Amino acid sequence: MEILGYTFAFCIGILLSLLGGGGSILTVPVLVYIFQIQPNFATAYSLFIVGISSLAGSVSYMRQGMASVKTALFFSFPSFVMVFVMRKFVVPIIPDIVWQTENLVLHKNTLTMTCFALLMLIASYSMIKKQKKLTENIDAINKRINYPIIFFEGLIVGALTGFVGVGGGFLIVPVLTFFVKLPMKMAVGTSLLIIAINSCFGFLGDLGQFPIDWVFILKFLAFALSGVFIGIYLAKYTNNQQLKPVFGWMTLTLGLAILLKEVFF
């Protein structure tokens, strides 16, 4: 099972660097269902792995001028504040038994994975849906950025990132392409930078909450980073728009499987 898990880690890195998100949404299921890590630990591990992997990918995009740093910083401020608050103060106080009746007991882990599955279904829609191809340059884009929408979206992504431990790229990229009108490749680079900032701040909120297996995290991260660098190379020859729907259908299938498992089994 370990070989399968680390293979997935490699694939996560590839998808993350190609799509600017999406690949990171596989991290928690891999940690929970393959490596048998508790969901609350897995969400913390995911933030670190996704954060460092995204940072590595964003550096390459920034060097090519394919990331809007101004947009990323404005988006990240409300977002990383929400992530830190969620991980430091909200998640730790959620009881192990969230809801209990005579016929139903809702555990914290079940709630986390159910919410995660629902987010996967939302993510699949944003990836399957076709988006218009945009080619404007960064100067024209910066002149008409809708800052209130970006700020509000940052709050939402921050809250979701903090609770379920995903980078939020599946929400960030559609916003960057639909509202900010970034070209797809620039949206990918900008999304990676936002994810890196959010995830790293979220992980800081987890430090001291429970013991962390650094040997395992760094091993998983090494495979993910290998995938990131391969993905950066493949991005030169890959059409992101064609790849997204394929991964979207995969995400939809996995999300439904997790939802069925957590609710009915």
N, C-alpha and C positions, 0 to 999 in steps of 0.2 A: 504493500500500500504506500510505503514511503516513496518509492520510485514514481508511482502514479502522482502522488501529491507534489513532488518537486517538478515533475513534467508540467503539471498545471501551473506551478509558479512561473516557469519559463514562458508558458503561453500567456499568462496574465501580463507579464512584462511586455510581450510583443503587442498584445491588444491595447494596452495602456498607451504605448507610444504611437500607435497607429490611429487610435480613435480619440485620444485625449480624455479617456474615461471608458466606462463600460467594462474593460478588463478587470478593473479593481473590484467590481461587484461580485466577481467570482472568488475573491480572496476569503471572505468569511465562510461561505459554504465549504471550500476546500479545507480550511482550518477546522471547522466543526465536524464535518462528516467523514473526512479522510484521516485527519490527524487526531480526531476525537478530543478537541480542545473545547472547553466550556464556552458558550457564546459570549459571556461578558469578557472573558480573556481574549477570545478570538477577535472581538471588535477592537480591542486595544492594540493587539498585534497587527491587525489589518491597517490601522491608522499609521503605524510606524513604517510598515513595509510599503504601503501605497505612497506615503509621503516622500520617502527617500527615492523610490523608483520614479515618481513624478518629477521630483527635483532634477534628477539626472536627465530625464527626457526633455524637460523645459529648457535646460541649458543649451542643448543642441538647437532647439527651435529659436531661441533668442539670438544665438550666433548667426542664424540665417535671416534674422529680421522677421521671423514668422510668429511673433508673439507681441501682443499689445500690453506692455508692462503697466501703463497707466490704467487700463481697464482692469487688469488683474489686481492691482493694489487697491483700487476703489471697491471692487467686488469683495476682496478678501477681508477688509477691515470689519464690517459687520458680521461676516461669516466666521472668522476665526474667534471673535469674541463669543459668539453663540456656541461654537464647538467647545471652547474651553469651559464655559459655564456648564454645558451639558455633561461633559466628562468629569468635571471636578465636583460639581454640586448636585446635579439632578440625578444622573444614573446611579451614583452610590446609595441614594436614599430610597430607590425603588425597592420594595420588599421582595423577598424570594417568592412569596405567594401574593400575586397582585390582586386576585379576585377569587372568592370562594363561596360556593353555595352547596346545597345538599348533593347536587348532581354534577357540579362543575368546579374544577380547581385550575386556575390559570396561573402558571408559574412564570417567573421573570424571563427565563430562558425561552419558553414557548412564545411569549409576547414579542421578544426581540426577533426571533427567527420568523414569526408570522409577519411582523412589520417589514422585515427584510424581504420576504417573498413578495409582498404587495409592492414594494419599491422596485423590485425586479420586473414586475408586470408593467409598471409605469415606464421604466427604463426601456423595456422592449418596444413599447409604442413609439417612443421618441427616436429610437434607432431604425425602426421599420419604416416610419413615415418619411416620404421623400421631401427633400429640401432644395430650394433654389440654389443654383450655383452663383456665387458672388465673387467679384474680382477687384473691388475697390482697394485703393492703397491706404496705408495706415493713417496718413494725414487727414484724408477725407473722412475716415471712420471716426477719428478722435473729435472732429468738429461737431458731430451730431449724436454722440453717445447719450442715451437716455439714462442719466445717473439715478433718478428716483427708482426706476424699475430695477436697475442693477443692484442698488442698495437693498431693496425689498427682497429680491431673489437671493442675495447674499445671506440675509437673515434665515430664510427658509432652508437653504442648502446647509448652513451652519448647524441648524437644529437637527436636521436629518443625519448629517455626517456625525454629529456628536452622539446621537442615540444608537445608530446601527453600524457605525464604523466603516462607512463607505466614503470614497473620495467625492462623490457627487457629480462626477463628470457627465453622467447621463442626463443630468438636469442643467449643468453649466453650458455644455456645448450647444444644445438647442436655444438657450437664451442668447448666447453670443452670436449665433447665426441668424436667429429670427429678429431679436430686438436691437442688437448692436450692429447687425449686418456684416459680421466678420466673414471673410472667405473661410472655407472649411479648414484648410491647413493652418491658417492663423488662429482659428477658434480652437483647434487641437492644442497648439503651442500655448495659448493663453490659458486654456483650461488646465493644462498640466501644472502651470505655475500656481494657479489658484488652489488646485488640489494639494500641492506640496505645502503651501502655507497653512491651509486649513488642517490637514492631517497631522502635521508636526505639532501645531498648537494643541490639537485634540489629544495627542499622545502625551504631551506635557501635563495635561490635566489628569492623566491616569497614573503618572509616576507617584509611587508611594502608596497607591491604593491596594496593590497586591504584588506578590513576587513575580518577576518576569524572567522567562527562560531565554536569556540573551543568545545562548549558543544556537538554539533552534531558530530564533528570529533571524539572526545573521545568516544562517545557512539558507533559509527560505529566501531572504533578501538577495543573496548572491545569485540564485537561479533567476529571480525576477529581474534583476539588473542585467543579467546576460540577455534576457528576452528583450529588455528595453533597447539595448544597443543594436540587437538584430532588427527590432522593429523600426528604429530610426533609419537603418540602411534600407529596409524594405519600403519605407514610406516614399522613397524617391521613385519607386516603380509601381506603387499601389494606388488605386483609386479608392479613397476613403468612402466615397458615396456608395460604391458597389459593395464594399466590405461591411458597412454598418447594418444593412438589412439582414444579412446572413447571421451576424452575431446577435441581432435583435431577436430573430426566431429562436436561436439557441437559448437566449436569456429568458424568453417567454416560456419555453419548455421547462427549463430548470426552475423558474419561479413557481410554476404550477405544481411541479413535483414537490418542492419544499413546502408549499402551502398545504397540499394534500397530506403530506407526512405529519406536519405539525398539528393540523386541525383534526384529522380523522384517525391517525395511527399512534 
